[in-house]
Each structure stands twice: as structure tokens, then as C-alpha cells.
């Protein structure tokens, strides 16, 4: 007799924790892994796990299988199978196996960090085969997977009612009564994975902004790690309250067990990346939208990876010798304000890209609900996501978050501090690409006229690319023989 409400394939740490979360929440789960030993070890570990990880009755609700046929045969219909394996080829390989044992109407769910383009393709291929496919963004890391992640489901809308109860029950909860799930339908095809990609891109930007704030304060003011702890503790009690500010605060307290010195100072300054930030930047270029902040955050990681080259360059390339001489406490406040304003620009850019993608693929995205998905369980959860929800509730067609009254006032208030931080950092020779590009984006966006008129004239000069005129209706294009005209004028 079929017994499991859902099945999961892929028992790495994220997969295991999602299974435990589902079973802890009262759902019966079947599991299968390509390596049978992993399945057996997981079942054994459940019996030995602590009570905070495995609740009473959980072990009885989980069953492992060595054969995929047995795994599928023990799922309730329509069968719901969640895949948690490495993105790319491994996902396609598992889907191919499932196609041989599933029936029309069954549901395949990819919960990995898949490229949305792959999700678009799989959605169409499986629909043609009579199967329903969901691409679900999962954020929150290992702890979130176990205790409540942010979930961003998209794909075949008819499949959503069959998994809604499971995913909303296991997701993080927010709100005054802690009862609003951080999981709601996003949109068709690859929309769920696209929103997850944008989440990760914003995460790149947030992390780099925090690192630049740290670099500025460390090098301009010489703050100690104890002082950094107090600064970030204070910041987390105000507008900047967020998961990333909170964990950054905690990092400054940890000491190395070997040396007794602060561990953060022992960590090599080379940052890794898994690609989702890069995907967002690449697609921003495809869409023609200026997602500059996240792109600079990706480049900052690339530059950090060139450690040996930077060490060599540091021995020969010179910069300013100036020292900061201003008011210490005021500068800390300036950095806080600049960080806040820059973060607002990051989210504004992210939503502009979401809107552009929605137009490109015909998705009907609810921007306010997307902000709610990120309020708990995920890496970018923060206080002002509620303000983003409010902004889009007031104006669902809001063109840019910076035009909302709340965010416009916040940036106007922060502007003097923001500009002082950028100007001071440039004078002192500090690399702050994301602070700088955020301010440049804001200044560019608020300009009614940019120097692109000269650029378009250059393009028409050497390539006959034509141009529009300010004194003619939009959509009319003109060409000038610039060589001849310039000679006449000389």
C-alpha cells in the first residue's frame, strides 16, 4: 500500500535536513540515493540524532529504499518526488531515471540551485511527456533546511496544490503571530529559480557591502574586533537589522583555538563563489538592465581570488598616504547610513531585473509577496523587507523602489553621509566598488539627461547606427554624415 506523501532523492546535508523537517512536521517521506550506503547511513543516523533534530515519531515516518522502482511504488499518487542533487547534468540524469518509472500527472520537483534556463527547458520537456515539474528555490542553508527555509516555488501551476501544504508547513514563519509562511507561489516555468537567483545576487551585494564597511572602518579608524562587535551589535538594533549583520557581529567574537587570537584575522582574503551571482549579472546584460551593484560584488570576489597577483602588486603600486582625521563616531554613523542607502539600491536593482525578466518570459510575479518570502529562513532576511512589501502593496506597478516615499526619504536622509564615506574612501585609496557603484547608480538614475547623446553621435559617426532627436517624436531615427559636416564647419 502506498504510504509516503512525498519522496526525496539526494541525501547530502541539505537533502537530509529537508527530509527531517518534513518528517518532524508530520509528513511521511520516502528517500532514495544513488549510493545505497548513504541511504542506510542516513536511516541509522536518525536513530542516534538528538531530540532537537529528530522529533518523537519522526523516524517512523521516514523509509529508505535501495531501488528507485520500490521508492516510487511507495509514494501516494500523484507521486511527488523532490530532487536535491548537484545542479546541471546530475539533475537531468535523475529526471531521466524518474521518467522511466513515473506515470502521467506525477510531479518532479527540483530543489537545487539550478539555472533558471534549465528549469524553463525541463518544464517544457516534462509537460510534453505528461509530467508536472516544479523548480523550487530553497534558501537558508543547512539550518534553514532543518528548521524552516525560505521556499520559492515555480513551474507547473497545476502541481502547486499537491505540494503547497508540505512546503508551507516546513517553511520559515514570520508575522506578529509567527504564522505567515515564507513560501508562496511565484510563477510559471523557471520563475521560482529565477527569484532564488536574484535572492543570491542580492546576497552577494549585501555581503560585499558589509565587507567594504568593515574595510573602511578598520583602515580609517583602526577599530578592534571588540569594537567591531559593538558596532555591528548596535547596527543590528536599528534599520540594518538582518541575518547578515547579526552573523557578522558574532564573527568578531570568535577566537582561534590554536593561537588564541581572533579567527577572522586568520581567514585568507580570497572569496569563493558558486555561480548564482554571476548568472544574475549575465542575465542582466541579456535583458539590458543596470544591475551594477551585484555585478561589482561578483567582480570583487574575482579580484579577491587573485591573491598572489595582489601581493606582488602591493610591493610596487602606490596610493595615497593620507590618514583619516575626522570625528570617529560621526564617521561610524556615516558608514552605517551609506551602507543602508547602498543596500536599498541593491534591492531596487534586483526588483528592476525581476520586472524585466517577467516581461521577457511572460511571468506574473507578485513583488510584494516575493519580499515576504525573504523575511524569514533565508540569508538576506532583514527588517526592511516588510517596507518593500508595503511599497508594492501601495503600488503594484512601482517602477523602482527608490521612487516609493519611504525609500526616497531614507536615501535622501542618508545622502550626506553616503557621499562623505565614498569621497573619504577614494581620497584614502580604499577599494569600495559596491558602495561607489550604488551611489553612481542613484546619481545616474536621478538624471533626466545623461552623456549618452555624445555616445550615440559617436556610434552614428563610425557605424551609421542612427540616433533619435530631442526635438522630434520618439521612434524616429536620423543619420548624419559627420565627416562631411565636420569638415564644412572647420
C-alpha positions, 0 to 999 in steps of 0.5 A: 500500500502506498504510504509516503506523501512525498519522496526525496532523492539526494541525501547530502546535508541539505537533502537530509535536513529537508527530509527531517523537517518534513518528517518532524512536521508530520509528513511521511517521506520516502528517500532514495540515493544513488549510493545505497550506503548513504541511504542506510547511513542516513536511516541509522543516523536518525536513530542516534540524532538528538531530540532537537533534530529528530522529533518523537515519531519522526523516524517512523515516518521516514523509509529508505529504499535501495531501488528507485522502482520500490521508492516510487511504488511507495509514494501516494499518487500523484507521486511527488518526488523532490530532487536535491542533487548537484545542479546541471547534468546530475539533475537531468540524469535523475529526471531521466531515471524518474521518467522511466518509472513515473506515470502521467500527472506525477510531479518532479520537483527540483530543489537545487540551485539550478539555472533558471534556463534549465528549469524553463527547458525541463518544464517544457520537456516534462509537460510534453511527456505528461509530467508536472515539474516544479523548480523550487528555490530553497534558501537558508542553508543547512539550518534553514533546511532543518528548521524552516527555509525560505521556499520559492516555488515555480513551474507547473501551476497545476502541481502547486496544490499537491505540494503547497501544504508540505512546503508551507508547513516546513517553511520559515514563519514570520508575522506578529503571530509567527504564522505567515509562511515564507513560501508562496507561489511565484510563477510559471516555468523557471520563475521560482529559480529565477527569484532564488537567483536574484535572492543570491545576487542580492546576497552577494551585494549585501555581503560585499557591502558589509565587507567594504564597511568593515574595510573602511572602518578598520583602515580609517579608524583602526577599530578592534574586533571588540569594537567591531562587535559593538558596532555591528551589535548596535547596527543590528538594533536599528534599520540594518537589522538582518541575518547578515549583520547579526552573523557578522557581529558574532564573527568578531567574537570568535577566537582561534583555538590554536593561537588564541587570537581572533579567527577572522584575522586568520581567514585568507582574503580570497572569496569563493563563489558558486555561480548564482551571482554571476548568472544574475549579472549575465542575465542582466546584460541579456535583458539590458538592465543596470544591475551594477551593484551585484555585478561589482560584488561578483567582480570583487570576489574575482579580484579577491581570488587573485591573491598572489597577483595582489601581493606582488602588486602591493610591493610596487603600486602606490596610493595615497598616504593620507590618514583619516582625521575626522570625528570617529563616531560621526564617521561610524554613523556615516558608514552605517547610513551609506551602507543602508542607502547602498543596500536599498539600491541593491534591492531596487536593482534586483526588483528592476531585473525581476520586472524585466525578466517577467516581461521577457518570459511572460511571468506574473510575479507578485513583488510584494509577496516575493519580499515576504518570502525573504523575511524569514529562513533565508540569508538576506532576511532583514527588517526592511523587507516588510517596507518593500512589501508595503511599497508594492502593496501601495503600488503594484506597478512601482517602477523602482523602489527608490521612487516609493516615499519611504525609500526616497526619504531614507536615501535622501536622509542618508545622502550626506553621509553616503557621499562623505564615506565614498569621497573619504574612501577614494581620497584614502585609496580604499577599494569600495566598488559596491558602495561607489557603484550604488551611489553612481547608480542613484546619481545616474538614475536621478538624471533626466539627461545623461552623456549618452547623446555624445555616445550615440553621435559617436556610434552614428559617426563610425557605424551609421547606427542612427540616433533619435532627436530631442526635438522630434517624436520618439521612434524616429531615427536620423543619420548624419554624415559627420565627416562631411559636416565636420569638415564644412564647419572647420 
